Amino acid sequence: MKVTLLKISAAVVFLTAVLLALVVAVPSRRALFVEIYELVLAAIAVSALVSSFRTLAPQAWLRSPFERDPAKPEEPPPIAELDRFDRLVVLGTGNEFDLHYRLRPLLRQLAADRLYARHGIELDRDPERAQPLLGDELAALLSPDRKLGRRTAVGIGPAELARDVDRLEQL
């Protein structure tokens, strides 16, 4: 800090001496020389102010905010569709209503796409051919005739849902 003040004062003394020499040498341009002197003094003051900020928060000046920290890997943003599926699973395991009206349509669409793409079976038109591939429990869950039970009843259990998803993956 003392070294910085010493440098600033030396620069001001030098500039003042140069100003006096120029005013004595060319008195008709005194106003121009004073304006240049003031401008250079202001630049020195701003420079001193900026360097004092650097000493207050030295870590802020080490890196640009746009640089990445190599020790901390950047997390990818969450995928909105996966978040939606996660919510559907949580709701479907929570109660019968959400299972029937939210999760079940997604499972039906997945099953219909897989059955048609891999076996040429349309789920709604030919449920008798789809039933052996789906299994009894999954076929009952995906049946278009399935009735909604009590709205507040517990939905599908996580183990059952995992089994059904595995079955859909095997299609």
GUGUDREN-106093 format. One line per field, with one value per residue: residue number from 1; z, y, x of N, C-alpha, C in turn; residue in one letter. Coordinates in nm, 2 decimals. Atoms other than C-alpha are relative to their C-alpha. Last residue first. Layout:
! residues N
i	NUM|...
n_zz	Z|...
n_yy	Y|...
n_xx	X|...
ca_zz	Z|...
ca_yy	Y|...
ca_xx	X|...
c_zz	Z|...
c_yy	Y|...
c_xx	X|...
aa	a|...
! end
This chain:
! residues 171
i	171|170|169|168|167|166|165|164|163|162|161|160|159|158|157|156|155|154|153|152|151|150|149|148|147|146|145|144|143|142|141|140|139|138|137|136|135|134|133|132|131|130|129|128|127|126|125|124|123|122|121|120|119|118|117|116|115|114|113|112|111|110|109|108|107|106|105|104|103|102|101|100|99|98|97|96|95|94|93|92|91|90|89|88|87|86|85|84|83|82|81|80|79|78|77|76|75|74|73|72|71|70|69|68|67|66|65|64|63|62|61|60|59|58|57|56|55|54|53|52|51|50|49|48|47|46|45|44|43|42|41|40|39|38|37|36|35|34|33|32|31|30|29|28|27|26|25|24|23|22|21|20|19|18|17|16|15|14|13|12|11|10|9|8|7|6|5|4|3|2|1
n_zz	0.12|0.06|0.06|0.12|0.10|0.06|0.09|0.12|0.07|0.06|0.11|0.11|0.05|0.07|-0.08|0.02|0.14|0.03|-0.03|-0.10|0.04|-0.09|-0.13|-0.10|-0.08|-0.14|-0.08|0.01|0.07|0.13|-0.03|-0.08|0.09|0.08|-0.08|-0.05|-0.13|-0.11|0.00|-0.04|-0.14|-0.09|0.04|-0.03|-0.13|-0.02|0.10|-0.01|-0.13|-0.05|-0.07|0.09|0.02|-0.01|0.06|0.14|0.06|0.00|0.09|0.14|0.04|0.01|0.12|0.12|0.01|0.05|0.14|0.08|0.03|0.03|0.09|0.11|0.08|0.09|0.10|0.11|-0.02|-0.12|-0.12|0.02|-0.02|-0.14|-0.08|0.03|-0.07|-0.15|-0.02|0.02|-0.12|-0.10|0.02|-0.04|0.12|-0.01|-0.04|0.11|0.00|0.02|0.13|-0.02|-0.11|0.05|-0.10|-0.08|0.00|0.11|-0.03|0.07|0.11|0.05|0.12|0.11|0.07|0.10|0.05|-0.08|-0.13|0.02|0.00|-0.14|-0.07|0.05|-0.05|-0.15|-0.01|0.03|-0.11|-0.11|0.03|-0.01|-0.14|-0.04|0.06|-0.07|-0.14|0.01|0.03|-0.13|-0.08|0.06|-0.03|-0.14|0.00|0.07|-0.08|0.09|0.14|0.01|-0.02|0.12|0.10|-0.03|0.03|0.15|0.05|-0.04|0.09|0.13|-0.01|-0.01|0.13|0.09|-0.03|0.04|0.15|0.04|-0.03|0.09|0.12|-0.01|0.00
n_yy	0.02|0.13|-0.01|-0.08|0.07|0.11|-0.07|-0.04|0.12|0.04|-0.09|0.04|0.13|-0.02|0.01|0.12|0.04|0.00|0.12|-0.02|-0.10|-0.12|0.03|-0.07|-0.09|-0.01|0.02|-0.12|0.02|-0.08|-0.15|-0.05|-0.01|-0.12|-0.12|-0.02|0.07|-0.09|-0.07|0.09|0.04|-0.08|0.03|0.14|0.02|0.14|0.08|-0.02|0.02|-0.12|0.02|-0.03|0.12|0.13|-0.01|-0.02|0.12|0.12|-0.03|0.00|0.14|0.07|-0.05|0.05|0.14|0.00|-0.04|0.11|0.09|-0.06|-0.11|0.03|0.12|-0.04|-0.09|0.07|0.03|-0.07|0.09|0.13|-0.01|-0.03|0.12|0.09|-0.04|0.02|0.14|0.03|-0.05|0.10|0.11|-0.02|0.02|0.11|-0.04|-0.02|0.09|-0.07|0.02|0.02|0.10|0.14|0.06|0.11|0.12|0.09|0.08|-0.06|0.07|0.11|-0.04|-0.04|0.12|0.05|0.13|0.04|0.04|0.13|0.10|0.02|0.09|0.14|0.06|0.03|0.11|0.12|0.02|0.05|0.14|0.08|0.02|0.10|0.13|0.04|0.04|0.13|0.10|0.02|0.09|0.14|0.06|0.04|0.13|-0.02|-0.05|-0.05|0.00|-0.10|-0.13|-0.03|-0.02|-0.13|-0.11|-0.01|-0.06|-0.14|-0.07|-0.01|-0.10|-0.14|-0.03|-0.03|-0.14|-0.10|-0.01|-0.07|-0.14|-0.05|0.00|-0.12|-0.12
n_xx	0.09|-0.03|-0.13|0.01|0.08|-0.09|-0.09|0.08|0.02|-0.13|-0.03|0.09|-0.05|-0.12|-0.12|-0.08|-0.02|-0.14|-0.07|-0.10|-0.09|0.01|0.04|-0.07|0.08|-0.04|0.12|0.09|0.13|0.01|-0.03|0.11|0.11|-0.02|0.01|0.14|0.02|0.00|-0.13|-0.11|0.01|-0.10|-0.14|-0.03|-0.05|-0.03|0.07|0.14|0.04|0.06|0.13|0.10|0.08|-0.08|-0.13|0.02|0.07|-0.09|-0.11|0.06|0.03|-0.13|-0.06|0.08|-0.03|-0.14|-0.01|0.05|-0.10|-0.13|0.01|0.09|-0.04|-0.12|0.04|0.06|0.15|0.06|-0.01|0.06|0.14|0.03|-0.03|0.10|0.12|-0.02|0.02|0.14|0.07|-0.02|0.08|0.14|0.08|0.09|0.13|0.09|0.11|0.13|0.06|0.15|0.02|-0.02|-0.09|0.05|-0.09|0.04|0.12|0.11|0.07|-0.08|-0.08|0.09|0.04|-0.09|0.06|0.11|-0.06|-0.06|0.10|0.04|-0.09|0.01|0.13|-0.02|-0.09|0.08|0.09|-0.08|-0.03|0.12|0.03|-0.09|0.04|0.11|-0.04|-0.07|0.11|0.07|-0.09|-0.01|0.13|0.02|0.08|0.12|0.10|0.10|-0.05|-0.10|0.06|0.07|-0.10|-0.07|0.10|0.02|-0.12|0.01|0.10|-0.06|-0.11|0.06|0.06|-0.11|-0.05|0.10|-0.01|-0.13|0.01|0.10|-0.08|-0.09|0.08
ca_zz	-2.61|-2.34|-2.25|-2.19|-1.95|-1.77|-1.74|-1.59|-1.34|-1.24|-1.20|-0.98|-0.76|-0.73|-0.63|-0.85|-0.71|-0.35|-0.33|-0.32|-0.65|-0.56|-0.86|-1.22|-1.45|-1.71|-2.04|-2.24|-2.10|-2.01|-1.64|-1.73|-2.00|-1.75|-1.50|-1.75|-1.94|-2.22|-2.48|-2.40|-2.40|-2.73|-2.95|-2.77|-2.76|-3.14|-3.24|-2.94|-2.90|-3.27|-3.33|-3.59|-3.36|-3.32|-3.42|-3.34|-3.00|-2.91|-3.01|-2.84|-2.52|-2.50|-2.57|-2.31|-2.05|-2.12|-2.09|-1.76|-1.59|-1.60|-1.59|-1.43|-1.22|-1.12|-1.00|-0.83|-0.59|-0.51|-0.74|-1.04|-0.90|-0.85|-1.19|-1.36|-1.19|-1.30|-1.66|-1.66|-1.52|-1.80|-2.05|-1.91|-1.94|-1.65|-1.76|-1.78|-1.48|-1.55|-1.40|-1.10|-1.10|-1.44|-1.31|-1.62|-1.75|-1.83|-1.49|-1.58|-1.33|-1.10|-1.05|-0.82|-0.60|-0.51|-0.35|-0.15|-0.31|-0.66|-0.55|-0.45|-0.80|-0.96|-0.74|-0.81|-1.19|-1.16|-0.97|-1.23|-1.51|-1.34|-1.30|-1.67|-1.76|-1.52|-1.67|-2.02|-1.92|-1.76|-2.08|-2.30|-2.07|-2.07|-2.45|-2.47|-2.20|-2.40|-2.22|-1.87|-1.90|-2.04|-1.75|-1.49|-1.65|-1.66|-1.29|-1.20|-1.40|-1.21|-0.87|-0.96|-1.07|-0.76|-0.55|-0.72|-0.69|-0.32|-0.26|-0.43|-0.23|0.09|0.00
ca_yy	-5.65|-5.69|-5.32|-5.34|-5.63|-5.45|-5.15|-5.38|-5.53|-5.18|-5.08|-5.38|-5.31|-4.94|-5.03|-4.92|-4.66|-4.65|-4.58|-4.22|-4.23|-4.56|-4.78|-4.66|-4.93|-5.10|-5.15|-4.99|-5.26|-5.13|-5.24|-5.58|-5.64|-5.56|-5.80|-6.09|-6.08|-5.83|-6.08|-6.32|-6.03|-5.87|-6.14|-6.12|-5.74|-5.71|-5.38|-5.17|-5.30|-5.32|-5.61|-5.59|-5.77|-5.53|-5.19|-5.25|-5.41|-5.15|-4.85|-4.99|-5.07|-4.72|-4.56|-4.77|-4.69|-4.32|-4.35|-4.55|-4.28|-3.99|-4.09|-4.44|-4.40|-4.05|-4.17|-4.48|-4.29|-4.23|-4.48|-4.30|-3.96|-4.05|-4.22|-3.92|-3.68|-3.88|-3.89|-3.51|-3.47|-3.70|-3.48|-3.17|-3.29|-3.14|-2.91|-3.08|-3.03|-2.86|-3.04|-2.87|-2.91|-2.74|-2.42|-2.27|-1.93|-1.69|-1.52|-1.42|-1.54|-1.39|-1.06|-1.18|-1.37|-1.04|-0.88|-0.58|-0.56|-0.56|-0.28|-0.07|-0.13|0.01|0.32|0.38|0.36|0.59|0.85|0.82|0.87|1.18|1.32|1.26|1.45|1.74|1.77|1.77|2.05|2.25|2.21|2.33|2.64|2.73|2.73|3.10|3.05|2.82|2.75|2.86|2.67|2.36|2.36|2.40|2.12|1.89|1.96|1.89|1.57|1.46|1.55|1.36|1.05|1.05|1.08|0.78|0.57|0.65|0.57|0.23|0.15|0.24|0.00
ca_xx	-4.14|-3.86|-3.87|-4.24|-4.19|-3.92|-4.16|-4.43|-4.18|-4.07|-4.43|-4.51|-4.21|-4.30|-4.65|-4.94|-5.18|-5.31|-5.68|-5.80|-5.99|-6.15|-6.13|-6.12|-6.24|-6.02|-6.21|-5.93|-5.70|-5.35|-5.36|-5.52|-5.26|-4.99|-5.13|-5.20|-4.87|-4.79|-4.68|-4.96|-5.22|-5.11|-5.27|-5.60|-5.59|-5.61|-5.76|-5.66|-5.30|-5.22|-4.99|-4.71|-4.47|-4.18|-4.31|-4.68|-4.62|-4.36|-4.58|-4.89|-4.69|-4.54|-4.88|-5.05|-4.78|-4.82|-5.20|-5.16|-4.95|-5.19|-5.55|-5.55|-5.24|-5.33|-5.67|-5.54|-5.31|-4.94|-4.77|-4.91|-4.82|-4.46|-4.44|-4.60|-4.37|-4.07|-4.20|-4.23|-3.88|-3.76|-3.93|-3.78|-3.42|-3.22|-2.94|-2.60|-2.38|-2.05|-1.75|-1.59|-1.21|-1.18|-1.35|-1.50|-1.41|-1.70|-1.68|-1.32|-1.07|-0.81|-0.98|-1.26|-1.01|-0.83|-1.13|-1.01|-0.66|-0.82|-1.05|-0.75|-0.61|-0.92|-0.91|-0.54|-0.61|-0.90|-0.68|-0.40|-0.65|-0.79|-0.44|-0.38|-0.69|-0.61|-0.27|-0.41|-0.66|-0.37|-0.16|-0.44|-0.51|-0.14|-0.10|0.01|0.27|0.48|0.81|0.69|0.37|0.55|0.80|0.53|0.33|0.63|0.70|0.34|0.35|0.67|0.52|0.20|0.39|0.60|0.29|0.13|0.45|0.48|0.11|0.15|0.47|0.28|0.00
c_zz	-0.12|-0.13|-0.08|-0.07|-0.13|-0.11|-0.06|-0.10|-0.13|-0.08|-0.06|-0.13|-0.12|-0.06|-0.08|0.09|-0.01|-0.15|-0.05|0.03|0.10|-0.03|0.08|0.14|0.10|0.07|0.15|0.08|-0.01|-0.07|-0.13|0.03|0.07|-0.10|-0.08|0.08|0.05|0.14|0.12|0.00|0.04|0.14|0.08|-0.03|0.03|0.14|0.03|-0.09|0.01|0.13|0.04|0.06|-0.10|-0.03|-0.01|-0.08|-0.15|-0.07|-0.01|-0.10|-0.14|-0.05|-0.02|-0.13|-0.12|-0.02|-0.06|-0.15|-0.10|-0.05|-0.05|-0.11|-0.12|-0.08|-0.09|-0.11|-0.13|0.01|0.12|0.11|-0.02|0.02|0.15|0.08|-0.02|0.08|0.15|0.03|0.00|0.14|0.10|-0.02|0.05|-0.13|0.01|0.05|-0.12|-0.01|-0.01|-0.14|0.02|0.11|-0.05|0.10|0.09|0.00|-0.11|0.04|-0.06|-0.12|-0.06|-0.12|-0.12|-0.08|-0.10|-0.03|0.09|0.13|-0.02|0.00|0.15|0.07|-0.04|0.06|0.15|0.01|-0.03|0.12|0.11|-0.03|0.03|0.15|0.05|-0.05|0.08|0.13|-0.02|-0.02|0.14|0.09|-0.05|0.03|0.15|0.00|-0.07|0.08|-0.10|-0.14|-0.02|0.01|-0.13|-0.11|0.02|-0.04|-0.15|-0.05|0.03|-0.10|-0.14|0.01|0.00|-0.14|-0.08|0.02|-0.05|-0.15|-0.04|0.02|-0.11|-0.13|0.00
c_yy	0.02|-0.02|-0.13|0.01|0.07|-0.08|-0.10|0.07|0.03|-0.13|-0.03|0.08|-0.05|-0.13|0.02|0.01|-0.13|-0.04|0.01|-0.13|0.01|0.10|0.12|-0.05|0.07|0.11|0.02|-0.02|0.12|-0.02|0.08|0.15|0.05|0.02|0.12|0.14|0.05|-0.07|0.10|0.07|-0.10|-0.05|0.07|-0.04|-0.14|-0.03|-0.15|-0.09|0.01|-0.03|0.14|-0.02|0.03|-0.12|-0.13|-0.01|0.02|-0.12|-0.12|0.02|-0.01|-0.15|-0.07|0.04|-0.07|-0.15|0.00|0.04|-0.11|-0.10|0.06|0.11|-0.02|-0.11|0.04|0.10|-0.06|-0.04|0.06|-0.10|-0.13|0.01|0.03|-0.13|-0.10|0.04|-0.03|-0.15|-0.03|0.05|-0.11|-0.12|0.01|-0.01|-0.12|0.05|0.03|-0.10|0.07|-0.02|-0.03|-0.11|-0.15|-0.05|-0.10|-0.12|-0.09|-0.08|0.08|-0.07|-0.11|0.04|0.04|-0.12|-0.06|-0.13|-0.04|-0.05|-0.14|-0.10|-0.02|-0.09|-0.14|-0.05|-0.04|-0.12|-0.13|-0.04|-0.07|-0.15|-0.09|-0.03|-0.11|-0.14|-0.05|-0.05|-0.14|-0.11|-0.03|-0.09|-0.15|-0.07|-0.05|-0.13|0.02|0.05|0.06|0.01|0.11|0.14|0.04|0.04|0.14|0.11|0.02|0.08|0.14|0.07|0.01|0.11|0.14|0.04|0.04|0.14|0.11|0.01|0.08|0.15|0.07|0.02|0.13
c_xx	0.09|-0.09|0.03|0.13|-0.02|-0.07|0.10|0.09|-0.07|-0.01|0.13|0.03|-0.08|0.06|0.12|0.12|0.08|0.02|0.14|0.08|0.12|0.11|-0.03|-0.06|0.08|-0.09|0.03|-0.12|-0.08|-0.13|-0.02|0.01|-0.13|-0.11|0.02|-0.01|-0.14|0.00|0.01|0.13|0.11|0.01|0.10|0.14|0.03|0.05|0.01|-0.08|-0.16|-0.07|-0.05|-0.14|-0.11|-0.08|0.07|0.13|-0.01|-0.07|0.10|0.11|-0.05|-0.02|0.14|0.07|-0.07|0.04|0.14|0.00|-0.04|0.11|0.13|0.00|-0.09|0.05|0.11|-0.04|-0.05|-0.15|-0.07|0.02|-0.07|-0.15|-0.03|0.01|-0.11|-0.12|0.02|-0.03|-0.15|-0.06|0.02|-0.09|-0.15|-0.09|-0.09|-0.14|-0.09|-0.11|-0.14|-0.06|-0.15|-0.02|0.03|0.10|-0.07|0.09|-0.04|-0.13|-0.11|-0.06|0.08|0.08|-0.09|-0.05|0.09|-0.05|-0.12|0.06|0.06|-0.11|-0.03|0.09|-0.02|-0.13|0.03|0.08|-0.09|-0.09|0.08|0.03|-0.12|-0.01|0.09|-0.05|-0.11|0.05|0.07|-0.11|-0.07|0.08|0.00|-0.13|-0.03|-0.09|-0.14|-0.12|-0.10|0.05|0.10|-0.07|-0.07|0.10|0.06|-0.09|0.00|0.12|-0.01|-0.09|0.06|0.10|-0.06|-0.05|0.11|0.05|-0.10|0.01|0.13|-0.01|-0.09|0.08|0.09
aa	l|q|e|l|r|d|v|d|r|a|l|e|a|p|g|i|g|v|a|t|r|r|g|l|k|r|d|p|s|l|l|a|a|l|e|d|g|l|l|p|q|a|r|e|p|d|r|d|l|e|i|g|h|r|a|y|l|r|d|a|a|l|q|r|l|l|p|r|l|r|y|h|l|d|f|e|n|g|t|g|l|v|v|l|r|d|f|r|d|l|e|a|i|p|p|p|e|e|p|k|a|p|d|r|e|f|p|s|r|l|w|a|q|p|a|l|t|r|f|s|s|v|l|a|s|v|a|i|a|a|l|v|l|e|y|i|e|v|f|l|a|r|r|s|p|v|a|v|v|l|a|l|l|v|a|t|l|f|v|v|a|a|s|i|k|l|l|t|v|k|m
! end
